[in-house]
Amino acid sequence: MTRGPSAFSEGIPDDLPVPVDAARGDAMAPGARGDALVPGARGDSLVPGARGDSAAPGARGDSAAPGARGDSLVPGARGDSLVPGARTDSMAPGARNDSIVPSARGTETLRGIAGSPGVAIGTAVVIGAPKAEHPRRRIRSAEIQKELERFQTAVERAQDELRDMAKRVENHHRAEASILEAYLLMLGDEGLADAVKRQVAEERRCAEWAVAVACEAIAGRFAALDDPYLRERSHDVTFVGERLLRAFSVPPPADPPPSDAEPLSTRNLAALQSPMPATLGAALPRFSGPTILIAQDLSPADTAAMVDEPVVGFVTEVGTRTSHTSIMARALEIPAVVGVSDVLQRVSTGDLVAIDGLRGTVVVRPGPAELAEARARAERHVALAKELSEARHRAPQTKDGVKVSLRANVELPAEAILARDQGADGIGLYRTEFLYIDRKSPPSEEQQFEIFRAVVEALRPKPVTLRTFDIGGDKFVSTFQVPPEMNPMLGLRAVRLALSRPDVFLEHLRAMVRASAYGDVRIMIPMVAGLGELRQVRALLHRAQEQVRARGQACADEIPLGVMIEVPAAAIMVDHFAREAAFLSLGTNDLIQYALAVDRTSRSLAYLASPFDPSILRLIAKVIQAGQDFSRPVSICGAMASDPLAALLLLGLGIRDFSMEAAAIPEIKETLRRISVAEAEAVAAEALACATAEEVECCVAAAFAPDLYDLLTGERDTK
């Protein structure tokens, strides 16, 4: 059986940057960057100065409205799949443009989360998602070896299926192929194999039952975490378990469809209503004409199976911006709306559906007016997306020619490829903590080194900043056996945990040091509160370099060591940090949380967690000034970097190095090109004199929103 490193730690795909302390949609204020947040920029939904119920200005959330965040404008959006319905042949097969009317049930609008940008119109195909059936049989001692062999065969069969899918998409969809390869690692995970063995040998369960119990337990541990991003990873484990259970029995090959197969709109649609497997693969129905796929959830394997199908949109009952339906849909440039409650009960196969992946809406059985609006909006979005795509490799600079650097926040090699393709100037934040997910012991130095090297080589010669693991007391307890804490966000986490386990931390640092031989590597320390922590890490880094050289292994002569400024104490003492650190990086998400004493995951307090709060701006200004005084680079890697209005405010405060999720780079690049540094500086000076977040927000929006209307709404006027 193929075995890999613990893929539940390093193989869990997560595509777009949403870490513990940087840009993360679902962990930020719900509704942020929505219609109610940008006075004067979002139409008539709010008068200047008004704030919505869920508004933390500039923060980004799952319910973000039009134009929210960079990933709502994926460059390269395909016109032919984003504007179905704009042409006669894009309508539901068999329907004429002038004959489409709502069914007897009437038009209904459902609301969810904007998962992937674009507007699509098509015929709904509803696919159920029951769990794979499996036997629950007790076995005798004599059967243990046979059941383990059956498990091994099933793993190999499931891996072969995923390899075939990865080959189908690798030439044109490298990111998707990388995610499928990560699933391969999960199937060969030692932790999963050990859990199954225990169920078979100790509990005397048959192989299928053992797989189901083991995967359910692992998924349950993810689902119980407080971290929204990590909770999403429970779905990955569930998908792998479903794929593995189905591999125990080899289905008969499907008969080829008859050459005269009827189009979707005229054949027996009721047959498609019957339950279908959660992991679709070859079991997908043959689609004819633009189709909106409606499901409880979809895996990367499911979406890979649809690469050559006329599926123009996805709608799922579960998921967030960080779920893989959203991730894969963005990579494939297909509109998606996720997290739509009861969608399986409220949409029927054959219904005409219009989905808006910018606003997070699903219009079921739209009438002529809704169809016309959807087509017009689709055309405007495609025009903007095309323009941004064509310009993504232009040098990032302001209207008056001042150069800026736009780097990406990533976690996996696949994301590094996406970052490069989006025109990133390097990796400003590579989060390493996900190497440690759900493991009994930390990953080996060799396992870490291989992943770090892959990221560095993908971006070479551009720089890659590796952040040492930011692990908290409420996560990864199986790895470090950290005792429960009343407030883990203020407890043994990040650099504190690393320094408490120097043996583990040295392995971590050695892997980074070795990766420095393959490109421009920088190392960054999270959650530093005192200068002593920086000095201790520097001493361990020097020891790691000596150990690597003593082995005869290659490494860079010098590796810059910087710190994240995300604890107010570090911001207050930043002049001392600037003397000793090679660079400073502002982690605004945690800085806001700690400075304002607001749990950033709390929806009820989201309105307080504003990056436009004057106290936050003053802390940021202090850090920037220290960088200038001591000639130290200062970058920003929090959610503020990928918000157009906030990015311009940061530009005015003096930031020239931004790091954000890769998909946001084209939008922020275009944002910066429209404003001069002098304009940004004038607004920043006015903002620093404001007394409240609301005043700052209105000040910034009044100055910049008119020039950014298309970016804030996600639409380009095509007239």
Buried (B, 14 or more C-beta within 10 A) or exposed (E): BEEBBBBBBBBBBBBBBBBBBBBBBBBBBBBBBBBBBBBBBBEEBBEEEEBBEBBBBBBBBBBBBBBBBBBBBBBBBBBEBBBBBBEEEBBBBBBEBEEBEBEEEEBBEBEBBBBBBBBBBBBBBBBBBEEBEBEEEEBEEEBBEEBBEBBBBBBBBBBEBBBEBBEBBBEEBBBBBBBBBBBBBBBBBBBBBEBBBBBBBEEBBBBBBBBBBBBBEBBEBBBEBBBBBBBBBBBBBBBBBBBBBBBBEEEEEEEEEEEEEEEBBEBEBEEBBEEBBBBBBEBBBEBBBBBBBBBBBBBBBBBBBBBEBBBBBBBBBBBBBBBBBBBBBBBBBBBBBBBBEEBBEBBBBBBBBBBBBBBBBBBBBBBEEBBEBBBBBBBBBBBBBBBBBEBBEEEBBBBEEBEBBBBBBBBBBBBBBBBBBBBBBBBBBBBBBBBBBBBEEBBEBEBBBBBBBBBBBBBBEBBBBBBBBBBBBBBBBBBBEBEEBEEBBEBBBBBBBBBEBBEBBBBBBBBBBBBBBBBBBBBBBBBBBBBEBBEBBBEBBBBBBEBBEEEEEEBBEEBBBBBBBBBBEBBEBBBBBBEBBBBBBBBBBBBBBBBBEBBBBEEEBBBBBBBBBBEBBEBBBBBBBBBEEBEBBBBBBBBBBBBBBBBBBBBBBBBBBBBBBBBBBBBBBBBBBBBBBEBBBEBBEBBBEBEEBBBBBBBBBBBBBEBBBBBBBBBBEEE
